[in-house]
Amino acid sequence: MAPTTDNAGNTGDPGRARASLEALRAEIAKAVVGQDPAVTGLVVALLCRGHVLLEGVPGVAKTLLVRALASALELDTKRVQFTPDLMPSDITGSLVYDARTAEFSFQPGPVFTNLLLADEINRTPPKTQSSLLEAMEERQVTVDGTPRPLPEPFLVAATQNPVEYEGTYPLPEAQLDRFLLKLTIPLPSRQDEIDVLTRHAEGFNPRDLRAAGVRPVAGPADLEAARAAVAKTTISPEITAYVVDICRATRESPSLTLGVSPRGATALLATSRAWAWLTGRDYVIPDDVKALALPTLRHRVQLRPEAEMEGVTADSVINAILAHLPVPR
């Protein structure tokens, strides 16, 4: 069977796929300054068919990052601003009566895309938040009893503001667990911020990525080839046991009321595998697990109130576990 080719001219060759995905950093850097870890996290999520929660204060280019990724990967993208009055049908779509045919027809919602940007997801009530659960887990939407498959690839990139809690609805644990990764978007360094302002002074328009020079460097065929190669990446029994031990240690931590579930352990194994392949290996080492432990697990644990008052964070608990657990050789 001949290799598939996408609109960017890329074929489904694993070696070419890795090179194309590595080129994403340079392409997205034309629009977004200094967010390499977030770019890598989004690529890992695409390779694992997972979803991403982006957390950062307003104005750190979360939306621009997702738009630049979609443009560089030649993926269709839609954005939904989550508000208190947003209804589930505003996301999934609904049946609309056609007077000419006297029949109801399905009008697809914005969820029918490759990359859905759910902006400020914690500003909408749980009823609307839950409308995404089926889409995220089953990759389909059921309206009037009829399941409708979503496009492939499909990724939800949801953003939330960590400092503004008025008028927000915290995501329930069940929905947080559906996100493969939680990526924190930090404020830029002084030099990065100077670079951002210099670009704007020179005429950079964040709404016009074409003018910024962002071009497709990879496509669906590359993603498919990459996913097939990731699935062949070797995981030794020792690495599997190491992942299990990390997750079990969170369940026994005195600082936590909720530890990582078996789904979280499966997620850490998958993200470690994708990271190993992206770095050029066909086998997983302990450093791969350590590199992905924080973004994969931080949103799957819950702190005790007394620990939170003492300044303990989810990241510090996971880091302490990684520091004390024996590393397989």
N, C-alpha and C positions, 0 to 999 in steps of 0.2 A: 504494500500500500504506500503510495507517495505521501511525503510529509505535507501537512496542511500549511497554507500560507494566508496570513491576515492582510488587511488593507495597507499595513505599513510595509509589506513586503517581507515580513519575517516568517521563517519556516519553523516547524516544530522540532528543532534540533536542540537537545539538552545543553550542549556547549554554547551554542548561539544564544539560547534562552538565558543562561547565567550571565553572559556578557551583556545582554540587553537589559536585564534587570539591574545589573550593577551600574549601567549607564543612567539609570533613573535618577541617581543622586545628583549627577552633574546637570541633568536636564531640569529637575525641580529647583535646583539652586539658582536657576535663572530668574525664578519668581520668589522663592522663599530662602531667606538667609539663615544658615546655622541650625537647621533642624534635622540633621542626618539620622539621629536615633529614631525619630518619629517616622521618617521615610522608610527606614529599614523595618520598623514595626508594622507599618501598613503593608509592605511587600510580604512579610512573613504571614500576615493574616490572609492575604490573597492566596498564598501557596497552601495554606491549611484550610481554606474555605471557611474562615472565621470572621468575626466582626470586632470592631475596635471602638473603645470609649476613649475620647480625647478630652483631657481635663487641663484647663489653663485659664488664667485670667483673661478678660476681654482684651483684644488687640494684639494677640501674639501669633496671628496668621493661621489659626486652626482651619477656617473655611478656605482660605487661599491654598493651604497645603493640600487639602482634599481635591480641590479643583485642578491644581497643577498635576497631581498624581493621575487623575482621570484623563487629562489632556495628554500626558506623556505616555500613557498606556492605551490611548485611543479607545477609551471606554465611555459609554453613555452615563451621564450623571444627572441627578436631580437633587434639589435642596428643598427641605421642608422646615419652616420656622415653627417650632413647637410652642404653642401658646395655651393658656388655660381653657379657651373655648374651642380648641381643635378636636374634631370628632374622628373616631376610627375610620369612617368612610372617606375622610379627607386624605387618608394615607393609602388605604387598600383599594379604594374605588367603590362603585355602587351600581345598582341596576337603575337604568334610566328608561322611562317610558317614551317610545317613539310613536307619535300620533299617526304617522304615515302608514306604519305597518301594524299598528295596534298591538305591538309586542314590547317586552322589556329587553333591553340590550345592556351588556356589561360595559361600563366606562372605566377603564383601568386608572388607578391612582398613581401617584408618583413613586410608589414602591416598585413598580414595574420598570426597573432600570438596572444597570450594572453596579453603580456606586451611589447609594442613597446617603446624603448628608442630612442627618437628623440634628438640626441645630438647636441647642439648649433643650435637650430631651427631658430634663427634669423640671421643665416649666409646664408640662401638660399633666393632667390627672392620670392616675393608674389605669383607668379604663382605656384611655387612648394609648398609653405606653404599652399595655398588654396586646394591642392590635398588632404590634411588631413581632410578638413572640413566635407565632406560627411561621411568619415570613423568615425569621432568623434561624429557626430550628429546622423547619420542614422545607424551606425554600419554595413555598407555595402560599397562596391566599385562597381561603374558602369564603365565597359569598353566595348566599342562598343555597347552601348545600353543595355547591359545585367547586371542587378544587381547581385552581388555575396556577400552573407552574410559573415561577419567576425566571427571568433571563439568567444565563450562565456566562461569565461569572457574576456573582451577586455578593455585595459587601455593604453592611451598614456601618457608617462611621458617624457615631453620635458624639456631640460635644456637650460639656457641662461646665459651669462656672464654679470653682471651688470656694469662692469667698462671699457670694451673694446667696443667701438662703431665703430671703423674704419672697413669698409667692412661688416657691418651688415645692416639688413633690419628690422626695428621695426615691431612687430606684429600688424596688424590692429585691431581696437576695436572689430570688428565682430568675429575675431578668438580668441582674449583674452577672450571674453565672453563665448566661448565654453569650457574653462578650468574651472572645478569646483573649484579648489583651486590653489593659488599661494603660494608656500612654500619657504621661504628664508632659505638657508643653511649657518649658520654663521661659522666663523672661530672657531676652538676648543679652549676651555680654556687651560691654561698652563698645568694643570694636565692631561687633555685628550690628549694633544699633546705629553706629556711625555709617556703616555700609548701607543700611536700610534707608536712612535719611538722604544719603548721597544719591541713591538710585531714584528716589522720589524727586529730588532736586533736578535730576537729569531728564525727568519726564516719564518715569515708570508709571504705568497705569495698571493696578492689580486686577481691573475688570477686563483687560485685554491681554490675555496670555499669549496670543499669537504675536502681538507686537513686541512682547518681551522675549520672543524667540523660542518659546516652549513648543517642541515638536514631538510627535509620536516616535518613541525609540523602542517600544515593545508593544505586543498586542496579545489577543486571546490565544493565538497559536503558541506563543512563547510561554504563556502561563500554563497551558495544557501540557506542554513538554516538560516544563519545570516541575509541575505536580507529579508527573509520572516518574521523574528522576528522584524527587524527594521520597516517594513511596518505596524506592529501592535502597534508600540509605540505611545502612546496617545499625542496629541497636543491640548491644551486648546485654546479657542477663544482669551484669553488674550495674550497668547504667539504668536499666529498668528498676532494679532494686533501690538505687540511689534516689530516683524520682519518687518512688513510693515512700521511702524513709523521710524525705523532705516534707511531703504532704502529711504523713502521719504525725510528724513532729509538730505541725501547726495545730493539730487536734488536741495535743497534749500540752500546749503552751499555756501557762497561767495568765498570760496577758490577753488571751483571746476567748471569746464566748462561742465563736464559730470558726472551725478550721476548714481546710481545703477538702472538697468532696472528691470522690473518685473521678468525676468528670473533669475536675481541675487537674488531677494527676495525668489523665489522658491528654489534656490540653498542653501541659508542660512537656510531655513526651513529643507531641506533634510539633510544637514550636522549636524545641531543641533540634529536632530532625531537620526542619526547614532552615534553621540558622547554620547548621553544619554543612548542608548542601550549598548554601549561599557563599560560605567562606571557602568552598572548594574541596570539601572532603565528602567521601561516600560512607562515612561512619561517624557516630556521635561520641564525643568525649565529655568528661565532667564539666569542662569550661563552657560548653554549649548550654548545658543545663543551668549553670550559674548565671550566664548572660541573659537568659530569658526568664529566670525565676521571678524577678520583681514584676515586670509587666504582665506576666501570665497569672500570678497568684495574688497580687496586692488587693484586688477588688473582690476576692473570694473569701476573705477572712473578715472577722468582725471583732473589734477591740472591746475589752471590758471598759465600762465607764471610768472606773478608778485608774486604769492604766492610761486612758486617754487624758485624764486630768493631770497625770504625771509627765505628760509630754511624749509618751510612747506612740509610735506610728506603726502602721502595717509594714512599711518598708524596713523599719528597724528590727521588728520581730523576725521577719524573713531573713534579713542579713545576719542576725544572731544565730539563727538555725543553720544557715550555710557555713558560718564560721566554726561551729562546734561539731557538725556532723562529719564522720570520717568520709574521706573522698576515695572512691574506688580507683585502683591503679590499672 
